[in-house]
């Protein structure tokens, strides 16, 4: 009987790897993962929660700036076209973070990964 209770409790709480993966799946997934993290504190989960939040915030900011530039005729359109590679880089960083979460690794995203952990260290 006790073994059955332990199994049910284990199924209710998600492990850190699952939380890390869910954190990369849209902002709603990030919120769900953060709530789950409250029940199951894991170093892997918080590591990926920070990284995915950073990527989403930069992506959202990039989207807003690019949308605003579209309203400027010619120059805005040109700059917006030149910013497309930045969006592709963000997509690649997102994929790299997701793959790292799937593998259960605390591998920082290139260029800014370590800085992100320091910058968002208030998320605990």
Biopython code that builds the backbone (N, CA, C, O; Angstrom):
import numpy as np
from Bio.PDB.StructureBuilder import StructureBuilder

atoms = [
    (1, "UNK", "N", (0.820, -1.187, 0.000)),
    (1, "UNK", "CA", (0.000, 0.000, 0.000)),
    (1, "UNK", "C", (0.868, 1.257, 0.000)),
    (1, "UNK", "O", (0.558, 2.225, -0.693)),
    (2, "UNK", "N", (1.944, 1.245, 0.767)),
    (2, "UNK", "CA", (2.815, 2.406, 0.833)),
    (2, "UNK", "C", (3.515, 2.625, -0.503)),
    (2, "UNK", "O", (3.693, 3.770, -0.919)),
    (3, "UNK", "N", (3.911, 1.564, -1.176)),
    (3, "UNK", "CA", (4.551, 1.677, -2.483)),
    (3, "UNK", "C", (3.611, 2.333, -3.491)),
    (3, "UNK", "O", (4.045, 3.116, -4.336)),
    (4, "UNK", "N", (2.321, 2.007, -3.394)),
    (4, "UNK", "CA", (1.338, 2.588, -4.300)),
    (4, "UNK", "C", (1.222, 4.096, -4.080)),
    (4, "UNK", "O", (1.093, 4.848, -5.047)),
    (5, "UNK", "N", (1.265, 4.551, -2.826)),
    (5, "UNK", "CA", (1.211, 5.978, -2.520)),
    (5, "UNK", "C", (2.440, 6.701, -3.041)),
    (5, "UNK", "O", (2.328, 7.816, -3.552)),
    (6, "UNK", "N", (3.603, 6.093, -2.923)),
    (6, "UNK", "CA", (4.827, 6.701, -3.429)),
    (6, "UNK", "C", (4.767, 6.849, -4.945)),
    (6, "UNK", "O", (5.233, 7.852, -5.486)),
    (7, "UNK", "N", (4.204, 5.872, -5.631)),
    (7, "UNK", "CA", (4.088, 5.931, -7.079)),
    (7, "UNK", "C", (3.151, 7.058, -7.497)),
    (7, "UNK", "O", (3.460, 7.807, -8.424)),
    (8, "UNK", "N", (2.011, 7.186, -6.824)),
    (8, "UNK", "CA", (1.074, 8.252, -7.148)),
    (8, "UNK", "C", (1.684, 9.620, -6.906)),
    (8, "UNK", "O", (1.502, 10.529, -7.717)),
    (9, "UNK", "N", (2.402, 9.781, -5.811)),
    (9, "UNK", "CA", (3.042, 11.060, -5.520)),
    (9, "UNK", "C", (4.089, 11.371, -6.571)),
    (9, "UNK", "O", (4.209, 12.518, -7.001)),
    (10, "UNK", "N", (4.839, 10.385, -6.988)),
    (10, "UNK", "CA", (5.855, 10.578, -8.011)),
    (10, "UNK", "C", (5.256, 10.966, -9.345)),
    (10, "UNK", "O", (5.849, 11.748, -10.089)),
    (11, "UNK", "N", (4.093, 10.434, -9.655)),
    (11, "UNK", "CA", (3.446, 10.767, -10.921)),
    (11, "UNK", "C", (2.873, 12.174, -10.884)),
    (11, "UNK", "O", (2.799, 12.837, -11.919)),
    (12, "UNK", "N", (2.462, 12.644, -9.698)),
    (12, "UNK", "CA", (1.889, 13.978, -9.595)),
    (12, "UNK", "C", (2.957, 15.046, -9.763)),
    (12, "UNK", "O", (2.700, 16.099, -10.347)),
    (13, "UNK", "N", (4.127, 14.786, -9.265)),
    (13, "UNK", "CA", (5.204, 15.753, -9.392)),
    (13, "UNK", "C", (6.033, 15.418, -10.626)),
    (13, "UNK", "O", (6.446, 14.277, -10.830)),
    (14, "UNK", "N", (6.263, 16.436, -11.440)),
    (14, "UNK", "CA", (7.071, 16.215, -12.638)),
    (14, "UNK", "C", (8.540, 16.378, -12.273)),
    (14, "UNK", "O", (8.886, 17.178, -11.403)),
    (15, "UNK", "N", (9.381, 15.634, -12.926)),
    (15, "UNK", "CA", (10.799, 15.771, -12.667)),
    (15, "UNK", "C", (11.334, 17.032, -13.340)),
    (15, "UNK", "O", (10.661, 17.639, -14.173)),
    (16, "UNK", "N", (12.542, 17.411, -12.968)),
    (16, "UNK", "CA", (13.154, 18.635, -13.480)),
    (16, "UNK", "C", (13.306, 18.655, -14.985)),
    (16, "UNK", "O", (13.191, 19.711, -15.606)),
    (17, "UNK", "N", (13.561, 17.509, -15.577)),
    (17, "UNK", "CA", (13.742, 17.438, -17.023)),
    (17, "UNK", "C", (12.443, 17.784, -17.755)),
    (17, "UNK", "O", (12.465, 18.514, -18.746)),
    (18, "UNK", "N", (11.334, 17.272, -17.280)),
    (18, "UNK", "CA", (10.045, 17.575, -17.907)),
    (18, "UNK", "C", (9.703, 19.051, -17.769)),
    (18, "UNK", "O", (9.211, 19.673, -18.711)),
    (19, "UNK", "N", (9.963, 19.605, -16.603)),
    (19, "UNK", "CA", (9.710, 21.026, -16.387)),
    (19, "UNK", "C", (10.583, 21.856, -17.321)),
    (19, "UNK", "O", (10.121, 22.843, -17.894)),
    (20, "UNK", "N", (11.834, 21.460, -17.475)),
    (20, "UNK", "CA", (12.753, 22.186, -18.363)),
    (20, "UNK", "C", (12.249, 22.165, -19.803)),
    (20, "UNK", "O", (12.311, 23.185, -20.490)),
    (21, "UNK", "N", (11.760, 21.040, -20.263)),
    (21, "UNK", "CA", (11.258, 20.930, -21.628)),
    (21, "UNK", "C", (10.013, 21.788, -21.814)),
    (21, "UNK", "O", (9.896, 22.508, -22.806)),
    (22, "UNK", "N", (9.087, 21.717, -20.868)),
    (22, "UNK", "CA", (7.837, 22.477, -20.968)),
    (22, "UNK", "C", (8.117, 23.984, -20.971)),
    (22, "UNK", "O", (7.373, 24.748, -21.587)),
    (23, "UNK", "N", (9.169, 24.411, -20.297)),
    (23, "UNK", "CA", (9.464, 25.847, -20.205)),
    (23, "UNK", "C", (9.779, 26.476, -21.562)),
    (23, "UNK", "O", (9.659, 27.691, -21.718)),
    (24, "UNK", "N", (10.173, 25.681, -22.529)),
    (24, "UNK", "CA", (10.489, 26.203, -23.863)),
    (24, "UNK", "C", (9.266, 26.271, -24.784)),
    (24, "UNK", "O", (9.362, 26.783, -25.899)),
    (25, "UNK", "N", (8.131, 25.764, -24.332)),
    (25, "UNK", "CA", (6.953, 25.671, -25.198)),
    (25, "UNK", "C", (5.993, 26.836, -24.947)),
    (25, "UNK", "O", (5.024, 26.689, -24.203)),
    (26, "UNK", "N", (6.249, 27.955, -25.543)),
    (26, "UNK", "CA", (5.468, 29.196, -25.471)),
    (26, "UNK", "C", (5.465, 29.796, -24.075)),
    (26, "UNK", "O", (5.941, 29.181, -23.121)),
    (27, "UNK", "N", (4.933, 30.983, -23.966)),
    (27, "UNK", "CA", (4.885, 31.660, -22.668)),
    (27, "UNK", "C", (3.925, 30.940, -21.728)),
    (27, "UNK", "O", (4.144, 30.928, -20.517)),
    (28, "UNK", "N", (2.882, 30.349, -22.257)),
    (28, "UNK", "CA", (1.954, 29.579, -21.414)),
    (28, "UNK", "C", (2.663, 28.353, -20.852)),
    (28, "UNK", "O", (2.484, 28.013, -19.682)),
    (29, "UNK", "N", (3.464, 27.690, -21.675)),
    (29, "UNK", "CA", (4.261, 26.560, -21.202)),
    (29, "UNK", "C", (5.243, 26.991, -20.137)),
    (29, "UNK", "O", (5.484, 26.260, -19.176)),
    (30, "UNK", "N", (5.818, 28.184, -20.299)),
    (30, "UNK", "CA", (6.763, 28.686, -19.298)),
    (30, "UNK", "C", (6.050, 28.913, -17.966)),
    (30, "UNK", "O", (6.581, 28.564, -16.912)),
    (31, "UNK", "N", (4.855, 29.491, -18.007)),
    (31, "UNK", "CA", (4.098, 29.738, -16.771)),
    (31, "UNK", "C", (3.732, 28.419, -16.103)),
    (31, "UNK", "O", (3.853, 28.286, -14.886)),
    (32, "UNK", "N", (3.287, 27.450, -16.884)),
    (32, "UNK", "CA", (2.957, 26.132, -16.338)),
    (32, "UNK", "C", (4.195, 25.500, -15.704)),
    (32, "UNK", "O", (4.123, 24.947, -14.606)),
    (33, "UNK", "N", (5.333, 25.585, -16.400)),
    (33, "UNK", "CA", (6.572, 25.009, -15.874)),
    (33, "UNK", "C", (6.990, 25.706, -14.582)),
    (33, "UNK", "O", (7.474, 25.057, -13.655)),
    (34, "UNK", "N", (6.805, 27.016, -14.519)),
    (34, "UNK", "CA", (7.182, 27.755, -13.306)),
    (34, "UNK", "C", (6.305, 27.347, -12.124)),
    (34, "UNK", "O", (6.795, 27.212, -11.003)),
    (35, "UNK", "N", (5.017, 27.152, -12.373)),
    (35, "UNK", "CA", (4.114, 26.695, -11.312)),
    (35, "UNK", "C", (4.511, 25.292, -10.859)),
    (35, "UNK", "O", (4.531, 25.005, -9.663)),
    (36, "UNK", "N", (4.825, 24.421, -11.814)),
    (36, "UNK", "CA", (5.260, 23.060, -11.471)),
    (36, "UNK", "C", (6.570, 23.076, -10.696)),
    (36, "UNK", "O", (6.791, 22.261, -9.801)),
    (37, "UNK", "N", (7.432, 24.018, -11.059)),
    (37, "UNK", "CA", (8.719, 24.139, -10.373)),
    (37, "UNK", "C", (8.509, 24.449, -8.889)),
    (37, "UNK", "O", (9.316, 24.040, -8.054)),
    (38, "UNK", "N", (7.447, 25.157, -8.557)),
    (38, "UNK", "CA", (7.152, 25.465, -7.158)),
    (38, "UNK", "C", (6.942, 24.210, -6.327)),
    (38, "UNK", "O", (7.217, 24.212, -5.127)),
    (39, "UNK", "N", (6.459, 23.136, -6.947)),
    (39, "UNK", "CA", (6.236, 21.872, -6.246)),
    (39, "UNK", "C", (7.439, 20.941, -6.291)),
    (39, "UNK", "O", (7.554, 20.027, -5.475)),
    (40, "UNK", "N", (8.327, 21.172, -7.236)),
    (40, "UNK", "CA", (9.467, 20.273, -7.423)),
    (40, "UNK", "C", (10.702, 21.101, -7.763)),
    (40, "UNK", "O", (11.032, 21.270, -8.937)),
    (41, "UNK", "N", (11.373, 21.609, -6.764)),
    (41, "UNK", "CA", (12.553, 22.447, -6.972)),
    (41, "UNK", "C", (13.683, 21.586, -7.542)),
    (41, "UNK", "O", (14.080, 20.580, -6.954)),
    (42, "UNK", "N", (14.181, 22.005, -8.688)),
    (42, "UNK", "CA", (15.234, 21.272, -9.366)),
    (42, "UNK", "C", (16.195, 22.266, -10.005)),
    (42, "UNK", "O", (15.759, 23.246, -10.609)),
    (43, "UNK", "N", (17.474, 22.030, -9.882)),
    (43, "UNK", "CA", (18.476, 22.923, -10.467)),
    (43, "UNK", "C", (18.363, 22.932, -11.998)),
    (43, "UNK", "O", (18.508, 23.983, -12.622)),
    (44, "UNK", "N", (18.109, 21.781, -12.596)),
    (44, "UNK", "CA", (17.943, 21.695, -14.050)),
    (44, "UNK", "C", (16.740, 22.514, -14.506)),
    (44, "UNK", "O", (16.810, 23.224, -15.509)),
    (45, "UNK", "N", (15.648, 22.415, -13.775)),
    (45, "UNK", "CA", (14.424, 23.133, -14.152)),
    (45, "UNK", "C", (14.628, 24.642, -14.088)),
    (45, "UNK", "O", (14.269, 25.348, -15.030)),
    (46, "UNK", "N", (15.194, 25.150, -12.999)),
    (46, "UNK", "CA", (15.357, 26.597, -12.871)),
    (46, "UNK", "C", (16.367, 27.121, -13.886)),
    (46, "UNK", "O", (16.231, 28.242, -14.374)),
    (47, "UNK", "N", (17.366, 26.326, -14.202)),
    (47, "UNK", "CA", (18.354, 26.719, -15.213)),
    (47, "UNK", "C", (17.659, 26.976, -16.551)),
    (47, "UNK", "O", (17.896, 27.996, -17.196)),
    (48, "UNK", "N", (16.816, 26.057, -16.951)),
    (48, "UNK", "CA", (16.132, 26.187, -18.240)),
    (48, "UNK", "C", (14.972, 27.185, -18.175)),
    (48, "UNK", "O", (14.639, 27.806, -19.184)),
    (49, "UNK", "N", (14.365, 27.343, -17.019)),
    (49, "UNK", "CA", (13.340, 28.382, -16.876)),
    (49, "UNK", "C", (13.955, 29.755, -17.152)),
    (49, "UNK", "O", (13.353, 30.583, -17.836)),
    (50, "UNK", "N", (15.141, 29.987, -16.623)),
    (50, "UNK", "CA", (15.819, 31.275, -16.847)),
    (50, "UNK", "C", (16.183, 31.465, -18.315)),
    (50, "UNK", "O", (15.931, 32.520, -18.898)),
    (51, "UNK", "N", (16.775, 30.435, -18.900)),
    (51, "UNK", "CA", (17.190, 30.549, -20.305)),
    (51, "UNK", "C", (16.007, 30.747, -21.235)),
    (51, "UNK", "O", (16.052, 31.601, -22.121)),
    (52, "UNK", "N", (14.959, 29.978, -21.050)),
    (52, "UNK", "CA", (13.808, 30.097, -21.949)),
    (52, "UNK", "C", (13.103, 31.435, -21.765)),
    (52, "UNK", "O", (12.618, 32.010, -22.740)),
    (53, "UNK", "N", (13.036, 31.942, -20.538)),
    (53, "UNK", "CA", (12.440, 33.260, -20.310)),
    (53, "UNK", "C", (13.236, 34.338, -21.034)),
    (53, "UNK", "O", (12.654, 35.230, -21.651)),
    (54, "UNK", "N", (14.548, 34.264, -20.964)),
    (54, "UNK", "CA", (15.391, 35.242, -21.647)),
    (54, "UNK", "C", (15.159, 35.205, -23.156)),
    (54, "UNK", "O", (14.998, 36.249, -23.788)),
    (55, "UNK", "N", (15.142, 34.014, -23.725)),
    (55, "UNK", "CA", (14.934, 33.888, -25.176)),
    (55, "UNK", "C", (13.563, 34.442, -25.560)),
    (55, "UNK", "O", (13.433, 35.134, -26.569)),
    (56, "UNK", "N", (12.541, 34.138, -24.757)),
    (56, "UNK", "CA", (11.203, 34.645, -25.064)),
    (56, "UNK", "C", (11.121, 36.161, -24.938)),
    (56, "UNK", "O", (10.492, 36.815, -25.770)),
    (57, "UNK", "N", (11.747, 36.728, -23.911)),
    (57, "UNK", "CA", (11.717, 38.183, -23.743)),
    (57, "UNK", "C", (12.445, 38.891, -24.880)),
    (57, "UNK", "O", (11.967, 39.906, -25.388)),
    (58, "UNK", "N", (13.591, 38.365, -25.277)),
    (58, "UNK", "CA", (14.326, 38.962, -26.391)),
    (58, "UNK", "C", (13.528, 38.801, -27.685)),
    (58, "UNK", "O", (13.468, 39.728, -28.493)),
    (59, "UNK", "N", (12.926, 37.653, -27.882)),
    (59, "UNK", "CA", (12.106, 37.427, -29.075)),
    (59, "UNK", "C", (10.910, 38.357, -29.133)),
    (59, "UNK", "O", (10.591, 38.897, -30.192)),
    (60, "UNK", "N", (10.243, 38.548, -28.001)),
    (60, "UNK", "CA", (9.095, 39.444, -27.952)),
    (60, "UNK", "C", (9.521, 40.886, -28.230)),
    (60, "UNK", "O", (8.859, 41.596, -28.986)),
    (61, "UNK", "N", (10.621, 41.314, -27.622)),
    (61, "UNK", "CA", (11.148, 42.666, -27.856)),
    (61, "UNK", "C", (11.521, 42.843, -29.324)),
    (61, "UNK", "O", (11.207, 43.865, -29.933)),
    (62, "UNK", "N", (12.182, 41.859, -29.878)),
    (62, "UNK", "CA", (12.568, 41.899, -31.285)),
    (62, "UNK", "C", (11.333, 42.015, -32.179)),
    (62, "UNK", "O", (11.333, 42.787, -33.137)),
    (63, "UNK", "N", (10.291, 41.260, -31.873)),
    (63, "UNK", "CA", (9.058, 41.293, -32.652)),
    (63, "UNK", "C", (8.418, 42.689, -32.595)),
    (63, "UNK", "O", (7.972, 43.204, -33.620)),
    (64, "UNK", "N", (8.371, 43.296, -31.415)),
    (64, "UNK", "CA", (7.777, 44.627, -31.253)),
    (64, "UNK", "C", (8.559, 45.655, -32.062)),
    (64, "UNK", "O", (7.969, 46.469, -32.773)),
    (65, "UNK", "N", (9.893, 45.620, -31.956)),
    (65, "UNK", "CA", (10.730, 46.575, -32.699)),
    (65, "UNK", "C", (10.549, 46.381, -34.200)),
    (65, "UNK", "O", (10.401, 47.356, -34.937)),
    (66, "UNK", "N", (10.561, 45.154, -34.650)),
    (66, "UNK", "CA", (10.413, 44.881, -36.077)),
    (66, "UNK", "C", (9.043, 45.333, -36.580)),
    (66, "UNK", "O", (8.937, 45.866, -37.684)),
    (67, "UNK", "N", (8.006, 45.128, -35.791)),
    (67, "UNK", "CA", (6.667, 45.558, -36.179)),
    (67, "UNK", "C", (6.585, 47.080, -36.262)),
    (67, "UNK", "O", (5.968, 47.619, -37.181)),
    (68, "UNK", "N", (7.200, 47.767, -35.312)),
    (68, "UNK", "CA", (7.196, 49.233, -35.339)),
    (68, "UNK", "C", (7.943, 49.761, -36.562)),
    (68, "UNK", "O", (7.533, 50.751, -37.167)),
    (69, "UNK", "N", (9.027, 49.103, -36.918)),
    (69, "UNK", "CA", (9.803, 49.547, -38.076)),
    (69, "UNK", "C", (9.037, 49.377, -39.384)),
    (69, "UNK", "O", (9.286, 50.102, -40.347)),
    (70, "UNK", "N", (8.115, 48.431, -39.425)),
    (70, "UNK", "CA", (7.350, 48.213, -40.650)),
    (70, "UNK", "C", (6.477, 49.418, -41.015)),
    (70, "UNK", "O", (6.070, 49.562, -42.168)),
    (71, "UNK", "N", (6.191, 50.272, -40.046)),
    (71, "UNK", "CA", (5.359, 51.441, -40.313)),
    (71, "UNK", "C", (6.147, 52.612, -40.911)),
    (71, "UNK", "O", (5.556, 53.618, -41.304)),
    (72, "UNK", "N", (7.457, 52.487, -40.980)),
    (72, "UNK", "CA", (8.284, 53.518, -41.598)),
    (72, "UNK", "C", (8.524, 53.097, -43.050)),
    (72, "UNK", "O", (9.183, 52.087, -43.295)),
    (73, "UNK", "N", (8.002, 53.851, -44.009)),
    (73, "UNK", "CA", (8.157, 53.453, -45.413)),
    (73, "UNK", "C", (9.624, 53.371, -45.833)),
    (73, "UNK", "O", (10.453, 54.183, -45.421)),
    (74, "UNK", "N", (9.909, 52.421, -46.623)),
    (74, "UNK", "CA", (11.203, 52.162, -47.262)),
    (74, "UNK", "C", (12.327, 51.881, -46.257)),
    (74, "UNK", "O", (12.807, 50.750, -46.191)),
    (75, "UNK", "N", (12.753, 52.860, -45.487)),
    (75, "UNK", "CA", (13.858, 52.658, -44.552)),
    (75, "UNK", "C", (13.485, 51.607, -43.509)),
    (75, "UNK", "O", (14.276, 50.710, -43.219)),
    (76, "UNK", "N", (12.297, 51.715, -42.955)),
    (76, "UNK", "CA", (11.839, 50.741, -41.965)),
    (76, "UNK", "C", (11.729, 49.350, -42.543)),
    (76, "UNK", "O", (12.074, 48.362, -41.894)),
    (77, "UNK", "N", (11.243, 49.281, -43.774)),
    (77, "UNK", "CA", (11.118, 47.981, -44.418)),
    (77, "UNK", "C", (12.483, 47.359, -44.662)),
    (77, "UNK", "O", (12.668, 46.158, -44.471)),
    (78, "UNK", "N", (13.440, 48.183, -45.086)),
    (78, "UNK", "CA", (14.796, 47.691, -45.334)),
    (78, "UNK", "C", (15.440, 47.193, -44.044)),
    (78, "UNK", "O", (16.020, 46.108, -44.000)),
    (79, "UNK", "N", (15.326, 48.004, -42.996)),
    (79, "UNK", "CA", (15.900, 47.603, -41.706)),
    (79, "UNK", "C", (15.215, 46.334, -41.197)),
    (79, "UNK", "O", (15.866, 45.449, -40.642)),
    (80, "UNK", "N", (13.911, 46.253, -41.389)),
    (80, "UNK", "CA", (13.173, 45.075, -40.957)),
    (80, "UNK", "C", (13.658, 43.828, -41.697)),
    (80, "UNK", "O", (13.785, 42.760, -41.098)),
    (81, "UNK", "N", (13.923, 43.959, -42.977)),
    (81, "UNK", "CA", (14.458, 42.830, -43.745)),
    (81, "UNK", "C", (15.852, 42.438, -43.268)),
    (81, "UNK", "O", (16.192, 41.256, -43.219)),
    (82, "UNK", "N", (16.647, 43.434, -42.919)),
    (82, "UNK", "CA", (17.997, 43.151, -42.445)),
    (82, "UNK", "C", (18.001, 42.505, -41.055)),
    (82, "UNK", "O", (18.988, 41.885, -40.658)),
    (83, "UNK", "N", (16.901, 42.651, -40.324)),
    (83, "UNK", "CA", (16.806, 42.053, -38.992)),
    (83, "UNK", "C", (16.338, 40.598, -39.010)),
    (83, "UNK", "O", (16.322, 39.942, -37.969)),
    (84, "UNK", "N", (15.965, 40.098, -40.162)),
    (84, "UNK", "CA", (15.512, 38.705, -40.254)),
    (84, "UNK", "C", (16.563, 37.719, -39.726)),
    (84, "UNK", "O", (16.193, 36.764, -39.042)),
    (85, "UNK", "N", (17.854, 37.911, -40.014)),
    (85, "UNK", "CA", (18.845, 36.984, -39.445)),
    (85, "UNK", "C", (18.859, 36.968, -37.916)),
    (85, "UNK", "O", (19.179, 35.943, -37.316)),
    (86, "UNK", "N", (18.519, 38.084, -37.283)),
    (86, "UNK", "CA", (18.460, 38.112, -35.817)),
    (86, "UNK", "C", (17.364, 37.158, -35.336)),
    (86, "UNK", "O", (17.555, 36.432, -34.361)),
    (87, "UNK", "N", (16.231, 37.162, -36.011)),
    (87, "UNK", "CA", (15.157, 36.231, -35.678)),
    (87, "UNK", "C", (15.578, 34.784, -35.863)),
    (87, "UNK", "O", (15.215, 33.918, -35.068)),
    (88, "UNK", "N", (16.339, 34.527, -36.907)),
    (88, "UNK", "CA", (16.827, 33.164, -37.140)),
    (88, "UNK", "C", (17.805, 32.730, -36.046)),
    (88, "UNK", "O", (17.795, 31.577, -35.617)),
    (89, "UNK", "N", (18.640, 33.654, -35.603)),
    (89, "UNK", "CA", (19.577, 33.347, -34.509)),
    (89, "UNK", "C", (18.806, 33.024, -33.236)),
    (89, "UNK", "O", (19.153, 32.077, -32.530)),
    (90, "UNK", "N", (17.771, 33.792, -32.936)),
    (90, "UNK", "CA", (16.942, 33.504, -31.764)),
    (90, "UNK", "C", (16.282, 32.133, -31.875)),
    (90, "UNK", "O", (16.178, 31.407, -30.886)),
    (91, "UNK", "N", (15.842, 31.785, -33.062)),
    (91, "UNK", "CA", (15.239, 30.470, -33.277)),
    (91, "UNK", "C", (16.254, 29.353, -33.034)),
    (91, "UNK", "O", (15.936, 28.340, -32.411)),
    (92, "UNK", "N", (17.465, 29.545, -33.525)),
    (92, "UNK", "CA", (18.526, 28.547, -33.325)),
    (92, "UNK", "C", (18.855, 28.428, -31.839)),
    (92, "UNK", "O", (19.047, 27.317, -31.344)),
    (93, "UNK", "N", (18.924, 29.553, -31.114)),
    (93, "UNK", "CA", (19.182, 29.510, -29.671)),
    (93, "UNK", "C", (18.067, 28.769, -28.944)),
    (93, "UNK", "O", (18.327, 28.015, -28.007)),
    (94, "UNK", "N", (16.823, 28.982, -29.375)),
    (94, "UNK", "CA", (15.687, 28.291, -28.774)),
    (94, "UNK", "C", (15.806, 26.780, -28.993)),
    (94, "UNK", "O", (15.597, 25.992, -28.072)),
    (95, "UNK", "N", (16.142, 26.393, -30.212)),
    (95, "UNK", "CA", (16.315, 24.958, -30.528)),
    (95, "UNK", "C", (17.441, 24.365, -29.684)),
    (95, "UNK", "O", (17.298, 23.271, -29.139)),
    (96, "UNK", "N", (18.559, 25.084, -29.575)),
    (96, "UNK", "CA", (19.690, 24.580, -28.788)),
    (96, "UNK", "C", (19.314, 24.418, -27.315)),
    (96, "UNK", "O", (19.697, 23.437, -26.678)),
    (97, "UNK", "N", (18.565, 25.381, -26.778)),
    (97, "UNK", "CA", (18.111, 25.282, -25.396)),
    (97, "UNK", "C", (17.161, 24.119, -25.199)),
    (97, "UNK", "O", (17.254, 23.396, -24.207)),
    (98, "UNK", "N", (16.246, 23.937, -26.141)),
    (98, "UNK", "CA", (15.292, 22.834, -26.057)),
    (98, "UNK", "C", (16.002, 21.485, -26.125)),
    (98, "UNK", "O", (15.670, 20.572, -25.368)),
    (99, "UNK", "N", (16.964, 21.354, -27.014)),
    (99, "UNK", "CA", (17.725, 20.100, -27.122)),
    (99, "UNK", "C", (18.500, 19.836, -25.833)),
    (99, "UNK", "O", (18.580, 18.698, -25.371)),
    (100, "UNK", "N", (19.063, 20.884, -25.263)),
    (100, "UNK", "CA", (19.775, 20.739, -23.997)),
    (100, "UNK", "C", (18.828, 20.271, -22.895)),
    (100, "UNK", "O", (19.195, 19.422, -22.083)),
    (101, "UNK", "N", (17.616, 20.817, -22.862)),
    (101, "UNK", "CA", (16.620, 20.395, -21.866)),
    (101, "UNK", "C", (16.207, 18.946, -22.088)),
    (101, "UNK", "O", (16.066, 18.188, -21.128)),
    (102, "UNK", "N", (16.013, 18.560, -23.333)),
    (102, "UNK", "CA", (15.631, 17.177, -23.648)),
    (102, "UNK", "C", (16.712, 16.200, -23.198)),
    (102, "UNK", "O", (16.412, 15.106, -22.721)),
    (103, "UNK", "N", (17.967, 16.603, -23.354)),
    (103, "UNK", "CA", (19.076, 15.745, -22.940)),
    (103, "UNK", "C", (19.346, 15.815, -21.440)),
    (103, "UNK", "O", (20.177, 15.064, -20.929)),
    (104, "UNK", "N", (18.661, 16.704, -20.730)),
    (104, "UNK", "CA", (18.854, 16.824, -19.288)),
    (104, "UNK", "C", (20.164, 17.502, -18.921)),
    (104, "UNK", "O", (20.721, 17.239, -17.855)),
    (105, "UNK", "N", (20.656, 18.364, -19.787)),
    (105, "UNK", "CA", (21.937, 19.041, -19.563)),
    (105, "UNK", "C", (21.716, 20.496, -19.182)),
    (105, "UNK", "O", (20.747, 21.120, -19.612)),
    (106, "UNK", "N", (22.613, 21.024, -18.380)),
    (106, "UNK", "CA", (22.616, 22.450, -18.060)),
    (106, "UNK", "C", (23.643, 23.138, -18.953)),
    (106, "UNK", "O", (24.625, 23.708, -18.477)),
    (107, "UNK", "N", (23.399, 23.072, -20.230)),
    (107, "UNK", "CA", (24.322, 23.631, -21.210)),
    (107, "UNK", "C", (23.858, 25.049, -21.564)),
    (107, "UNK", "O", (22.733, 25.228, -22.032)),
    (108, "UNK", "N", (24.714, 26.060, -21.345)),
    (108, "UNK", "CA", (24.284, 27.437, -21.629)),
    (108, "UNK", "C", (24.166, 27.695, -23.126)),
    (108, "UNK", "O", (24.901, 27.129, -23.935)),
    (109, "UNK", "N", (23.218, 28.570, -23.471)),
    (109, "UNK", "CA", (23.100, 28.963, -24.866)),
    (109, "UNK", "C", (24.330, 29.788, -25.224)),
    (109, "UNK", "O", (24.858, 30.500, -24.370)),
    (110, "UNK", "N", (24.794, 29.708, -26.466)),
    (110, "UNK", "CA", (26.016, 30.424, -26.851)),
    (110, "UNK", "C", (25.903, 31.930, -26.628)),
    (110, "UNK", "O", (24.810, 32.496, -26.654)),
    (111, "UNK", "N", (27.006, 32.543, -26.416)),
    (111, "UNK", "CA", (27.218, 33.976, -26.291)),
    (111, "UNK", "C", (26.720, 34.536, -24.952)),
    (111, "UNK", "O", (27.494, 35.173, -24.237)),
    (112, "UNK", "N", (25.452, 34.315, -24.598)),
    (112, "UNK", "CA", (24.882, 34.980, -23.435)),
    (112, "UNK", "C", (24.426, 34.036, -22.327)),
    (112, "UNK", "O", (23.902, 34.502, -21.316)),
    (113, "UNK", "N", (24.604, 32.761, -22.477)),
    (113, "UNK", "CA", (24.062, 31.780, -21.543)),
    (113, "UNK", "C", (24.452, 31.984, -20.097)),
    (113, "UNK", "O", (23.590, 31.960, -19.219)),
    (114, "UNK", "N", (25.729, 32.184, -19.826)),
    (114, "UNK", "CA", (26.188, 32.368, -18.449)),
    (114, "UNK", "C", (25.695, 33.695, -17.886)),
    (114, "UNK", "O", (25.344, 33.786, -16.710)),
    (115, "UNK", "N", (25.670, 34.717, -18.724)),
    (115, "UNK", "CA", (25.209, 36.040, -18.293)),
    (115, "UNK", "C", (23.723, 35.998, -17.950)),
    (115, "UNK", "O", (23.280, 36.676, -17.023)),
    (116, "UNK", "N", (22.960, 35.213, -18.687)),
    (116, "UNK", "CA", (21.522, 35.073, -18.432)),
    (116, "UNK", "C", (21.289, 34.506, -17.037)),
    (116, "UNK", "O", (20.408, 34.968, -16.312)),
    (117, "UNK", "N", (22.077, 33.506, -16.666)),
    (117, "UNK", "CA", (21.922, 32.886, -15.351)),
    (117, "UNK", "C", (22.187, 33.888, -14.242)),
    (117, "UNK", "O", (21.501, 33.876, -13.220)),
    (118, "UNK", "N", (23.182, 34.761, -14.431)),
    (118, "UNK", "CA", (23.481, 35.781, -13.443)),
    (118, "UNK", "C", (22.398, 36.855, -13.432)),
    (118, "UNK", "O", (21.956, 37.293, -12.370)),
    (119, "UNK", "N", (21.977, 37.272, -14.619)),
    (119, "UNK", "CA", (20.992, 38.348, -14.756)),
    (119, "UNK", "C", (19.642, 37.951, -14.161)),
    (119, "UNK", "O", (18.989, 38.766, -13.511)),
    (120, "UNK", "N", (19.230, 36.733, -14.375)),
    (120, "UNK", "CA", (17.932, 36.262, -13.892)),
    (120, "UNK", "C", (18.047, 35.396, -12.647)),
    (120, "UNK", "O", (17.181, 34.561, -12.386)),
    (121, "UNK", "N", (19.106, 35.590, -11.884)),
    (121, "UNK", "CA", (19.307, 34.768, -10.678)),
    (121, "UNK", "C", (18.248, 35.038, -9.620)),
    (121, "UNK", "O", (18.127, 34.261, -8.673)),
    (122, "UNK", "N", (17.480, 36.109, -9.748)),
    (122, "UNK", "CA", (16.420, 36.378, -8.777)),
    (122, "UNK", "C", (15.250, 35.419, -8.928)),
    (122, "UNK", "O", (14.429, 35.303, -8.018)),
    (123, "UNK", "N", (15.159, 34.725, -10.065)),
    (123, "UNK", "CA", (14.127, 33.696, -10.246)),
    (123, "UNK", "C", (14.629, 32.434, -9.555)),
    (123, "UNK", "O", (15.588, 31.804, -9.999)),
    (124, "UNK", "N", (13.960, 32.078, -8.458)),
    (124, "UNK", "CA", (14.421, 30.937, -7.667)),
    (124, "UNK", "C", (13.304, 29.972, -7.446)),
    (124, "UNK", "O", (13.496, 28.942, -6.799)),
]
sb = StructureBuilder()
sb.init_structure("model")
sb.init_model(0)
sb.init_chain("A")
sb.init_seg("    ")
for serial, (resi, resn, name, xyz) in enumerate(atoms, 1):
    if name == "N":
        sb.init_residue(resn, " ", resi, " ")
    sb.init_atom(name, np.array(xyz, "f"), 0.0, 1.0, " ", f" {name:<3s}", serial, name[0])
structure = sb.get_structure()
